């Protein structure tokens, strides 16, 4: 069977000229015209068509030259005409009803506005006892469509105004308004009138010739035939969900699953903007395609076939379970104080991958890390859901939300350990674990030591779990990429060394102190203050908070990666001290006073008051510059990193052994923002610390 026999690229002109499309009774109501869907679906759909039509400023005719492919129509001939040769034949629509109905109404409105009703009625063959678009088996809807076209033909624009302005002409029966499809069609006419509201613009011919569907006739294909079909002469491929649809719609279930498929497509259309960060997204196929690509790749990796229409149904149900469940309410029903701030972020993470990623799921040995990150985000949840519903039960919600949180942490740490997902999820499923005893699972390769440690702390204590989640969700703890992937395990270990300290109290203090260290709205200023304090700390191995980085011909230090800094030993020492062993909540004022104390301690040591030495360490030099310039070591220019360079031509008294200090920009000395000592800096230093003697010569 040649592909053109069952798949054709047809515009509205050929579709309405060659077919009498009938909406079968089993199809759902027309819903795009409902109050809710007019704003979220129909209006954007119409605006996209209008924007692509390109109305000429002079002649006011739409002159867009590019075809607008709206999607697919799936139809089949009823058995009673299948063997009858006819130029025009009845076709039952099993998918595409919402779009086609909307376009039929749009074409009707433009025919009225542009005085083309005679052409329109000839096109749809009104008066032949049939019509090119009909709800023939629904008598009320069938009668409304005929009455609508007849009265608009007779009354023209005034009749249309009577409908859209709620004047309810005599022929608009009360029974019509009680019918859902008819009521939604009337709403759709109003919506169309709002978008295509100008009588002096001409869209009718454009709509007929430039609006295209891929018309797929299911009755002429072989059951189970592999339909890898190209869309047109340019070789553009079918969207993935349409390929899947061709493969999986079968026999007697075509109508049932065709209807369900349209519901799924509507779902992705309604949610198409989520995760797109405000950017318009008119492509609902991308979301559906990515979900299908995701489960196909998961099945390939796990060596499990997900090739039935029921598998797609399960995948959509799993996605809806994740993103549509009111998890906040579920948690509050167990413990009113549960921290839920991460949940909406996680849902948006998923929608971002679904609506913006171009099917990057199929993992191969040489695939980029993004594909593996995507897998770690969604595969555990989908596979666990599949296993649970195989037992005819919905997943336990508390177990599932803990698994969601695990995926949330892994995703934001950019973990890519996808190879052990299957074994871990099977161990979780078959053990019946609620994820508070992960150390007892038979297969734990997917889990880090932090996962296991924190799981043992949670047990059956929702308050503890909530506190841990809230600390982990702090920006610099959550992002574990390139810094080991863990969140707060170093703090947990540090707390363990403090005798008699309650973990919950310590976690509460961390939450409060994080706000003092990195306050929303003034974070940049506070980060400089904290860096000034951190200059005074080394860890047990003598390492400072900064990290030497390339290029190494000068001494360049990265001082701005806070996700690294909050995990380093110097920061842990600082935090332990200022919080008095995790027992104190401190304020901004406490930080300022703490810095003053550290500076006094620095100059209390005689070696730091001798400026006749030829060489100081970079850390000592940075503390000196920070003190004498009042914090301008980072503040001036806001360049985050530091660099030190040896220059024999520099006044050695001013720069303490020929060392030039600057903020690194592109890593080269001539691009630095040099630090200069203020005039009379010796006098300033003496005045700041009057009780100390300084040696400058």
C-alpha positions in Angstrom: 0.0 0.0 0.0 1.5 3.3 -1.1 1.7 5.8 1.7 -0.4 8.4 -0.2 -3.4 6.0 0.1 -3.6 6.3 3.8 -1.7 9.5 4.6 -2.2 12.8 2.8 -1.2 16.4 3.3 -4.5 18.1 2.8 -5.7 21.7 3.3 -9.1 22.8 4.5 -10.2 23.2 0.9 -9.5 19.6 -0.1 -10.7 18.2 3.2 -14.1 19.9 3.0 -14.4 19.3 -0.8 -13.7 15.6 -0.8 -15.1 14.4 2.5 -18.2 14.5 4.7 -16.7 14.3 8.1 -18.9 12.9 10.8 -18.2 13.1 14.5 -19.3 9.6 15.8 -21.4 9.4 18.9 -18.6 7.7 20.9 -16.4 10.8 20.6 -16.4 13.1 23.5 -18.0 16.6 23.5 -16.4 19.6 21.8 -14.5 21.1 24.8 -12.1 23.7 23.3 -15.0 26.2 23.5 -15.5 25.9 27.2 -14.9 29.0 29.3 -11.7 27.6 30.7 -10.3 26.2 27.4 -11.2 29.3 25.4 -8.5 31.2 27.3 -5.9 28.4 27.8 -6.3 26.5 24.5 -8.5 28.0 21.8 -7.4 31.7 22.0 -3.6 30.9 21.8 -4.4 28.5 18.9 -6.2 31.2 17.0 -3.6 33.8 17.8 -0.9 31.6 16.4 -2.8 31.2 13.1 -3.5 34.9 12.9 0.2 35.9 13.5 1.4 33.5 10.8 -1.2 34.8 8.3 0.7 38.1 7.7 -2.0 40.6 6.7 -0.7 43.1 4.2 -0.9 46.7 5.5 -2.2 48.0 2.2 -4.6 45.5 0.6 -5.5 43.9 4.0 -5.3 40.4 2.6 -3.5 37.6 4.5 -0.5 36.7 2.3 1.5 34.3 4.4 3.3 31.8 2.1 4.1 29.1 4.6 1.7 26.3 5.2 0.5 26.0 8.8 0.4 22.3 9.7 -2.1 22.0 12.5 -1.7 18.3 13.2 -3.3 15.1 12.3 -6.8 13.9 11.4 -7.5 10.3 11.9 -10.6 8.9 10.2 -12.1 5.8 8.8 -15.0 5.0 6.5 -18.0 3.4 8.0 -18.6 -0.2 6.8 -21.8 0.7 4.9 -19.8 2.7 2.3 -16.5 1.0 2.3 -17.1 -0.9 -0.9 -18.9 2.0 -2.7 -17.0 4.1 -5.2 -17.7 7.7 -4.6 -15.9 11.0 -5.1 -17.2 12.3 -1.8 -17.5 9.8 1.1 -18.5 9.8 4.7 -15.5 9.7 7.1 -15.8 9.2 10.8 -13.3 11.3 12.7 -11.6 9.4 15.5 -9.0 12.1 16.3 -8.6 15.8 15.5 -12.2 16.7 16.4 -11.3 19.6 18.6 -9.0 21.3 16.1 -11.2 20.6 13.1 -14.4 21.8 14.8 -12.6 25.0 15.8 -11.4 25.6 12.3 -14.8 24.9 10.8 -16.2 27.6 13.1 -13.4 30.0 12.3 -13.9 29.5 8.5 -17.6 30.1 9.0 -17.0 33.4 10.9 -14.6 34.7 8.3 -17.1 33.8 5.5 -19.7 35.9 7.3 -17.3 38.8 7.9 -16.0 38.8 4.3 -19.3 38.2 2.5 -18.2 34.7 1.4 -21.2 32.7 2.7 -22.3 31.6 -0.8 -18.8 30.2 -1.4 -18.8 28.6 2.0 -22.2 26.9 1.6 -21.2 25.6 -1.8 -17.9 24.2 -0.3 -19.7 22.3 2.5 -22.5 21.3 0.1 -25.3 22.7 2.2 -28.6 21.7 0.6 -27.6 18.3 -0.7 -29.1 16.7 2.4 -25.6 16.3 3.8 -22.9 18.6 5.0 -19.1 18.4 4.9 -18.9 18.5 8.7 -21.6 17.1 10.9 -22.6 15.5 14.2 -25.0 13.3 12.3 -25.6 10.8 15.1 -26.2 13.5 17.7 -29.5 15.0 16.6 -29.4 18.2 18.6 -25.9 19.1 17.6 -26.6 18.1 14.0 -29.7 20.4 13.9 -27.7 23.3 15.5 -25.0 23.2 12.9 -27.6 23.3 10.0 -29.5 26.1 11.7 -26.4 28.0 12.4 -25.2 28.0 8.8 -28.6 28.7 7.4 -29.3 31.7 9.6 -25.8 33.1 9.1 -26.3 32.7 5.4 -29.6 34.6 5.5 -28.8 37.2 8.2 -25.1 37.7 7.6 -23.0 39.7 10.1 -26.0 41.0 12.1 -27.0 37.4 12.8 -23.5 36.6 14.0 -23.5 39.7 16.2 -26.8 38.5 17.8 -25.1 35.2 18.8 -21.8 36.6 20.2 -23.5 39.5 22.0 -25.8 37.1 23.9 -29.0 38.5 22.3 -30.1 34.9 21.6 -32.0 35.0 18.3 -35.3 33.2 18.0 -33.9 30.1 16.4 -31.4 29.5 19.2 -33.5 27.1 21.2 -33.2 26.6 24.9 -32.3 23.0 24.3 -29.3 24.1 22.3 -27.9 26.0 25.2 -28.3 23.0 27.5 -26.2 20.8 25.2 -22.5 20.9 26.1 -21.1 20.8 22.6 -23.5 23.4 21.3 -22.9 25.7 24.3 -19.1 25.4 23.8 -19.5 26.1 20.1 -21.3 29.4 20.9 -18.5 30.3 23.3 -16.0 29.4 20.6 -17.8 31.8 18.2 -17.4 34.6 20.7 -13.7 33.7 21.2 -13.1 33.7 17.4 -14.9 37.1 17.2 -12.4 38.5 19.8 -9.3 37.3 17.9 -10.5 37.7 14.3 -12.5 40.9 15.0 -11.9 43.0 11.9 -14.2 43.0 8.9 -11.7 44.9 6.8 -9.1 42.1 6.9 -9.3 39.0 4.6 -8.4 35.6 5.9 -10.9 33.3 4.2 -8.8 32.2 1.2 -5.7 31.9 3.3 -7.5 29.6 5.8 -8.7 27.4 3.0 -5.4 27.0 1.3 -2.7 27.4 4.0 -4.2 25.5 6.9 -3.1 21.9 6.5 -3.6 18.6 8.3 -2.0 15.3 7.8 -5.0 13.1 7.1 -4.5 9.5 8.1 -7.1 6.9 7.0 -6.8 4.0 9.4 -9.2 1.7 7.5 -6.7 1.2 4.6 -3.7 0.1 6.7 -2.7 -3.4 7.8 -3.0 -4.2 11.5 0.3 -3.9 13.2 2.1 -2.5 10.1 5.2 -0.5 11.0 4.4 3.0 9.8 7.6 5.0 9.7 6.1 7.6 7.5 7.7 10.8 6.1 5.5 13.9 6.3 6.2 15.4 2.9 8.6 15.7 0.0 11.1 17.4 2.2 11.5 14.3 4.2 10.2 15.9 7.5 9.4 13.0 9.8 6.2 12.4 11.7 6.3 13.7 15.3 7.1 10.8 17.6 3.7 10.6 19.2 2.1 10.3 15.8 4.5 7.5 14.8 3.6 5.8 18.0 -0.1 6.4 17.3 0.2 4.8 13.9 1.9 1.8 15.4 -0.3 1.2 18.4 -3.9 2.0 17.4 -5.4 -1.4 16.7 -8.6 -2.9 15.3 -11.7 -2.6 17.4 -10.0 -0.3 19.9 -9.2 2.4 17.4 -12.1 4.6 18.4 -11.6 4.1 22.1 -7.8 4.8 22.0 -8.1 7.5 19.4 -10.4 9.4 21.7 -8.1 8.8 24.6 -5.1 10.0 22.5 -6.8 13.3 21.9 -7.4 13.7 25.6 -3.7 13.2 26.2 -2.8 15.7 23.5 -5.2 18.2 25.0 -3.5 17.6 28.4 0.0 18.4 27.0 -1.4 21.4 25.1 -2.9 22.8 28.3 0.4 22.4 30.1 2.6 23.4 27.2 3.8 26.6 28.9 5.0 25.0 32.1 8.7 25.0 32.6 9.3 27.3 29.7 10.2 30.3 31.9 7.7 32.7 30.3 8.6 31.9 26.7 5.7 31.1 24.4 5.3 27.4 23.4 2.7 26.5 20.8 4.1 23.0 20.4 2.2 20.6 22.5 3.7 17.7 20.5 7.1 18.3 22.2 5.8 17.4 25.6 4.1 14.3 24.5 7.0 13.3 22.3 9.5 13.7 25.1 7.4 11.5 27.5 7.2 8.8 24.8 10.9 9.1 24.1 11.6 8.8 27.8 9.8 5.5 28.3 11.1 4.1 25.1 14.7 4.8 26.1 14.0 3.5 29.6 12.6 0.3 28.2 15.6 -0.1 25.9 18.0 0.5 28.8 16.1 -1.9 31.2 15.5 -4.5 28.4 11.8 -4.2 28.9 9.3 -3.8 26.1 7.0 -0.8 26.5 5.3 -1.2 23.1 1.6 -1.4 23.9 -0.9 1.5 24.0 -1.5 0.6 27.6 2.2 1.4 28.4 1.6 4.9 27.0 -1.5 5.2 29.1 0.6 4.2 32.2 3.3 6.8 31.4 0.8 9.6 31.1 -0.9 8.5 34.3 2.5 8.4 36.0 3.3 11.9 34.9 -0.1 13.1 36.0 0.4 11.4 39.4 3.7 13.2 39.8 2.8 16.7 38.7 -1.0 16.9 39.4 -1.2 15.4 42.9 -1.5 17.9 45.7 1.6 16.7 47.5 1.6 19.6 49.9 -1.9 18.6 51.2 -0.8 15.0 51.4 2.1 15.9 53.6 0.1 18.3 55.8 -2.4 15.6 56.5 0.5 13.6 58.1 2.3 16.5 59.8 1.2 20.1 59.5 4.7 21.4 59.6 6.2 19.4 56.7 8.5 21.5 54.5 7.0 21.6 51.0 9.0 24.4 49.3 10.8 22.0 47.0 7.7 20.4 45.5 6.7 23.1 43.0 10.3 23.5 41.9 10.5 19.8 41.2 7.3 19.8 39.2 8.7 22.7 37.1 12.0 20.8 36.7 10.0 17.9 35.1 7.9 20.2 32.9 11.1 21.9 31.8 12.5 18.6 30.6 9.1 17.6 29.1 8.4 20.8 27.3 11.8 22.1 26.3 14.1 19.1 25.9 14.3 17.6 22.4 13.9 13.9 23.3 17.4 13.5 24.9 16.7 10.3 26.7 18.2 7.4 24.7 21.4 6.7 26.7 24.4 5.3 24.9 27.9 4.9 26.0 29.0 8.1 24.3 25.9 10.1 25.1 26.3 13.5 26.8 25.7 13.9 30.5 22.4 15.8 29.9 20.8 12.6 28.7 21.9 10.7 31.8 20.8 13.6 34.1 17.3 13.4 32.4 17.2 9.7 33.1 18.1 10.0 36.7 15.3 12.6 37.1 12.4 10.6 35.7 13.2 6.9 35.2 13.1 6.0 38.9 9.7 7.5 39.3 8.2 6.1 36.1 9.6 2.6 36.7 8.4 2.5 40.3 5.0 3.7 39.3 4.8 1.0 36.6 5.8 -1.8 39.1 3.3 -0.6 41.6 0.3 -0.4 39.3 1.2 -3.9 38.0 -0.1 -5.0 41.4 -3.3 -3.1 40.8 -2.4 -0.6 43.5 -1.5 3.1 43.4 2.0 3.7 44.9 2.1 4.6 48.6 2.2 8.3 48.5 4.7 8.8 51.3 7.1 6.4 49.8 6.6 8.0 46.4 7.2 11.5 47.6 10.4 10.4 49.3 11.5 8.9 46.0 10.6 12.2 44.3 12.8 14.1 46.8 15.6 11.7 46.1 15.3 12.4 42.4 15.1 16.1 43.1 18.4 16.1 45.0 20.1 13.9 42.4 18.9 16.1 39.6 20.1 19.3 41.1 23.5 17.7 41.9 23.6 16.5 38.2 24.2 12.9 39.2 24.4 10.5 36.3 24.4 7.1 37.9 21.7 5.7 35.7 23.0 2.2 35.4 21.8 1.1 38.8 18.3 2.6 38.7 16.5 -0.6 37.7 18.0 -2.8 40.4 17.4 -0.1 43.1 13.8 0.5 42.1 13.1 -3.2 42.0 14.6 -3.7 45.4 12.5 -0.8 46.7 9.3 -2.2 45.2 9.7 -5.8 46.2 10.9 -5.0 49.7 7.9 -2.8 50.4 10.2 -0.2 52.0 8.9 3.2 52.8 12.4 4.7 52.2 13.1 5.3 55.9 15.3 2.1 56.1 17.3 2.3 52.9 20.3 0.7 54.5 18.4 -2.6 54.6 17.7 -2.7 50.9 19.3 -5.6 49.0 20.6 -3.3 46.3 21.8 0.2 47.3 24.2 1.1 44.5 22.1 4.0 43.3 22.3 5.6 46.8 25.1 7.7 48.2 26.3 7.4 51.8 24.4 10.6 52.5 21.2 9.1 51.4 21.7 6.1 53.7 22.8 8.2 56.6 19.8 10.6 56.4 17.4 7.8 55.9 18.5 6.3 59.2 17.9 9.6 60.9 14.4 10.1 59.5 12.8 6.8 60.7 9.2 7.7 61.6 9.9 11.3 62.7 8.2 13.7 60.2 9.6 16.7 62.0 13.2 15.5 61.5 12.4 14.7 57.9 11.0 18.1 57.3 14.0 19.9 58.9 16.4 17.9 56.8 14.4 18.7 53.6 14.4 22.4 54.4 18.1 22.6 55.0 18.9 20.6 51.9 16.7 22.9 49.8 18.9 25.9 50.6 20.4 27.2 47.3 24.1 26.4 48.0 23.4 23.1 49.7 21.0 21.9 46.9 23.4 22.5 44.1 26.0 19.7 44.5 27.3 19.6 40.9 31.1 19.3 40.8 31.4 19.4 44.6 30.7 15.8 45.4 27.0 15.7 45.0 26.1 15.6 48.7 24.1 18.3 50.4 24.6 18.5 54.2 26.3 15.3 55.3 29.5 17.2 56.4 27.3 19.3 58.8 25.6 16.1 60.1 29.0 14.6 60.8 30.2 17.8 62.5 27.1 17.9 64.7 27.8 14.3 65.7 31.0 15.5 67.3 29.2 17.9 69.7 28.2 16.0 72.8 24.6 16.5 74.1 23.5 18.5 71.1 20.1 17.7 69.7 20.1 17.3 65.9 16.7 19.0 65.4 17.9 22.1 67.3 21.1 22.2 65.3 19.1 22.0 62.0 16.7 24.7 63.1 19.7 27.0 63.8 21.3 26.2 60.4 18.0 27.2 58.7 17.9 30.5 60.6 21.6 31.2 60.2 21.5 30.6 56.5 19.1 33.5 56.2 21.6 35.7 58.2 24.6 34.6 56.0 22.8 34.8 52.6 19.7 37.0 53.0 17.3 37.4 50.1 17.7 40.8 48.6 21.1 41.6 50.1 23.0 38.4 49.3 25.9 39.9 47.4 26.9 42.3 50.1 26.7 39.6 52.8 28.7 37.2 50.8 31.6 39.8 50.7 31.3 40.1 54.5 31.4 36.3 55.0 34.5 36.1 52.6 36.2 38.7 54.7 35.7 36.6 57.8 36.7 33.4 56.0 40.1 34.8 55.2 40.9 34.2 58.9 40.2 30.4 58.7 42.1 27.3 57.6 40.9 23.7 57.9 42.8 20.9 59.6 45.0 20.5 56.6 45.9 24.2 56.4 43.6 24.9 53.4 41.8 28.2 53.1 38.3 28.8 51.7 39.6 29.8 48.3 40.8 27.4 45.6 43.8 28.0 43.4 42.8 27.8 39.7 44.2 28.3 36.2 46.2 30.0 34.9 49.0 29.1 37.2 51.7 31.4 36.0 50.1 33.9 38.5 48.5 32.8 41.7 44.8 32.9 40.9 42.1 32.0 43.4 38.5 31.3 42.9 36.6 32.8 45.8 33.0 32.8 44.5 31.7 29.3 44.2 29.5 29.2 47.2 28.3 25.7 46.8 32.0 24.7 47.1 32.7 27.2 49.9 29.9 26.1 52.2 31.2 22.5 52.0 34.9 23.3 52.7 36.6 22.7 56.0 37.4 26.4 56.6 33.7 27.3 56.3 32.7 24.5 58.6 35.2 25.7 61.2 33.9 29.3 60.9 30.3 28.1 61.2 31.0 25.9 64.2 32.7 28.8 66.0 30.2 31.6 65.3 27.2 29.4 66.1 29.0 28.2 69.3 28.8 24.6 68.3 25.5 24.8 66.3 23.7 26.1 69.4 23.3 29.8 68.5 21.2 31.7 66.0 23.3 34.8 64.9 22.4 38.0 63.1 24.1 40.3 60.6 25.3 42.5 63.5 26.9 39.4 65.0 28.8 38.8 61.7 30.1 42.4 61.7 31.3 42.1 65.3 32.8 38.7 64.6 34.9 40.1 61.7 36.2 42.9 64.0 37.2 40.3 66.6 39.1 38.3 63.9 40.9 41.3 62.6 42.0 42.2 66.2 43.2 38.6 66.6 45.2 38.9 63.4 47.1 42.1 64.4 47.6 40.8 67.9 50.3 38.6 66.5 53.6 40.4 66.1 54.4 38.8 62.7 51.4 40.5 61.3 52.6 43.9 62.4 56.1 43.7 60.8 56.0 45.3 57.3 59.7 45.1 56.7 59.6 41.5 55.7 60.2 40.9 52.0 57.4 38.4 51.6 54.0 37.7 53.0 51.7 34.8 52.2 48.8 35.5 49.9 46.3 35.0 52.7 48.1 37.4 55.1 48.4 39.9 52.4 44.7 39.6 51.6 43.7 40.1 55.2 45.9 43.2 55.3 44.4 44.7 52.2 40.9 43.9 53.4 41.5 45.7 56.7 43.2 48.8 55.4 40.8 49.3 52.5 37.7 48.7 54.6 36.5 45.7 52.7 37.3 46.8 49.1 39.3 43.7 48.4 36.2 42.4 46.6 33.7 45.2 46.7 35.2 47.6 44.1 34.0 46.4 40.7 32.4 43.2 42.2 34.9 41.0 40.5 34.6 37.8 42.5 38.1 36.2 42.3 41.5 37.3 43.5 45.0 37.1 41.9 48.5 37.8 43.1 51.5 38.6 40.8 55.1 39.3 41.4 56.5 42.4 39.8 60.1 43.6 40.6 59.3 47.2 39.4 56.6 47.7 42.0 57.4 49.8 45.1 58.2 47.0 47.6 57.1 48.9 50.7 53.6 49.5 49.3 53.2 45.9 48.0 55.1 43.9 50.5 57.7 42.1 48.4 56.8 43.1 44.9 53.3 41.5 45.1 50.6 43.0 43.1 47.1 42.3 44.3 44.0 42.5 42.1 40.6 41.1 41.2 41.1 38.5 38.4 39.4 39.2 35.1 40.2 36.7 32.4 43.2 35.6 34.5 45.8 38.0 33.1 47.6 40.7 34.9 46.8 43.4 32.4 43.1 42.6 32.8 43.2 42.9 36.5 41.5 45.5 38.6 44.6 46.4 40.6 44.3 47.1 44.3 46.0 50.2 45.5 46.9 51.1 49.1 45.3 54.3 50.3 47.4 57.3 51.1 48.8 57.4 54.7 47.9 53.8 55.1 50.5 53.4 57.9 48.8 56.2 59.9 45.4 54.6 59.3 46.6 51.2 60.5 48.1 52.7 63.7 44.9 54.6 64.3 42.8 51.5 63.9 44.9 49.5 66.4 46.4 52.1 68.8 47.4 49.6 71.4 49.8 47.8 69.0 53.2 48.7 67.7 53.8 48.4 64.0 57.2 48.2 62.2 57.2 49.7 58.7 60.9 50.1 58.0 
